[in-house]
Amino acid sequence: MEIKNIIDFKNKIIKKKNIKVDDYKIYTPEIVKKYRECYKFTMKVTKHRDKTMFIMYKRVEEWYRNDNIDYNIEKIHIKSKLGSYTSGGCGIGASLLAGLTASGVFSYMDICIKKLGRFSLMTYALFVLFLGLKILQNEDDNVEMYNIFLAVINDIESKS
């Protein structure tokens, strides 16, 4: 019964203020999907990271200009995404990996080091190293992407 009352209340507010449902939409997740697909293709064609970044900046600018977007809401969304990456120096994935690695190494040292030997320890260390590098690279790419989005929105707002 409460859900029906909430829905009726929402419909009354929307009808009263002539608010379209699309006014509440955040476009950044859609642009993230477009960006990732386009970035992979552009990187294969240009094979140069800096050139790809300039091309992607122009494409993101076109995508944001083509839609009727509330730039303030988009900025809030982008800054919240960036906050998870920049607040502690690394993102959630890297922090989780560091914690699991530390706990794994200490438990491994206590229990198995005498039984399994150096080869197992080296294999474990290399696996953790490569996994950590991959996670940090992905987070760096995400920070770069969201910084491009933020720069594009600021540029569009300053021009208009």
C-alpha positions in Angstrom: 0.0 0.0 0.0 2.8 2.4 0.8 4.5 1.7 -2.5 1.3 2.7 -4.3 1.1 5.9 -2.3 4.7 6.7 -3.1 4.2 6.1 -6.8 1.0 8.3 -6.8 2.8 11.0 -5.0 5.7 10.9 -7.5 3.3 11.1 -10.4 1.5 14.1 -8.9 4.8 15.9 -8.5 5.9 15.1 -12.0 2.6 16.3 -13.5 2.6 19.5 -11.4 6.0 20.6 -12.4 6.0 19.2 -16.0 9.2 17.4 -15.3 10.3 14.8 -17.8 11.7 11.6 -16.5 14.9 12.1 -18.7 15.7 15.2 -16.7 17.0 12.9 -13.9 19.2 10.8 -16.1 22.9 10.7 -15.7 24.6 10.2 -19.1 28.1 9.5 -17.9 27.7 5.7 -17.6 26.6 5.5 -21.3 29.5 7.7 -22.3 31.8 5.4 -20.4 30.7 2.4 -22.5 31.1 4.4 -25.7 34.5 5.6 -24.5 35.9 2.1 -23.8 34.7 0.7 -27.1 36.1 3.7 -29.0 39.3 3.8 -27.1 40.2 0.2 -27.8 39.6 0.7 -31.6 41.4 4.0 -31.7 44.4 2.6 -29.8 44.6 -0.3 -32.3 44.6 2.2 -35.2 46.9 4.9 -33.9 49.2 2.7 -31.7 50.1 5.9 -29.8 48.6 6.7 -26.4 49.0 10.5 -26.5 47.4 10.8 -30.0 44.6 8.5 -28.9 43.9 10.7 -25.8 43.5 13.8 -28.0 41.2 11.9 -30.4 39.1 10.7 -27.4 38.9 14.2 -25.9 37.3 15.4 -29.2 34.9 12.4 -29.3 33.8 12.9 -25.7 33.2 16.6 -26.4 31.0 15.6 -29.3 29.1 13.1 -27.2 28.4 15.6 -24.4 27.4 18.4 -26.8 24.9 16.2 -28.7 22.8 15.4 -25.6 20.8 17.9 -23.5 22.7 17.3 -20.2 22.7 19.0 -16.8 26.4 19.5 -16.5 26.3 20.1 -12.7 24.8 16.7 -12.0 27.3 15.1 -14.4 30.2 16.8 -12.6 29.0 15.5 -9.3 28.8 12.0 -10.6 32.3 12.2 -12.2 33.8 13.7 -9.0 32.3 10.9 -6.9 33.8 8.3 -9.2 37.2 10.1 -9.1 37.0 10.3 -5.3 37.2 6.5 -5.0 40.4 6.5 -7.0 42.2 9.5 -5.7 41.2 9.6 -2.0 43.8 7.1 -0.8 46.3 7.3 -3.6 44.8 4.2 -5.2 41.4 2.7 -5.7 39.4 0.1 -3.9 40.8 -2.8 -6.0 44.4 -2.0 -5.2 43.6 -1.5 -1.5 41.8 -4.8 -1.4 44.7 -6.5 -3.2 47.2 -5.1 -0.8 45.3 -6.3 2.2 44.7 -9.8 0.8 48.4 -10.0 -0.3 49.6 -9.0 3.2 47.4 -11.5 4.9 48.2 -14.2 2.4 52.0 -13.7 2.7 52.0 -13.8 6.5 49.8 -16.9 6.7 51.9 -18.5 4.0 55.1 -17.7 5.8 53.8 -19.2 9.0 52.3 -22.4 7.7 53.7 -23.5 4.3 57.1 -22.0 3.8 58.9 -25.0 5.2 56.8 -27.5 3.3 56.6 -25.9 -0.2 59.8 -24.1 -0.6 61.1 -21.2 -2.6 59.5 -22.1 -5.9 56.0 -21.7 -4.6 56.9 -18.5 -2.8 58.3 -17.0 -6.0 55.3 -18.2 -8.1 52.9 -16.6 -5.5 55.0 -13.3 -5.5 55.0 -13.1 -9.3 51.3 -13.8 -9.5 50.5 -11.1 -7.0 52.9 -8.7 -8.7 51.3 -9.1 -12.1 47.8 -9.0 -10.7 48.7 -5.8 -8.8 50.1 -4.2 -11.9 47.0 -5.0 -13.9 44.7 -3.6 -11.3 46.7 -0.4 -11.0 46.8 0.0 -14.8 43.0 -0.4 -15.0 42.5 2.2 -12.2 44.9 4.6 -13.9 42.9 4.3 -17.1 39.7 5.0 -15.3 41.2 8.1 -13.6 42.4 9.3 -17.0 38.9 8.7 -18.5 37.1 10.5 -15.8 39.6 13.4 -15.9 38.9 13.7 -19.6 35.2 13.8 -18.9 35.6 16.5 -16.3 37.9 18.6 -18.5 35.4 18.4 -21.4 32.5 19.4 -19.2 34.5 22.4 -17.8 35.5 23.4 -21.3 31.9 23.2 -22.6 30.6 25.3 -19.6 33.3 27.9 -20.1 32.5 28.3 -23.8 28.8 28.7 -23.3 
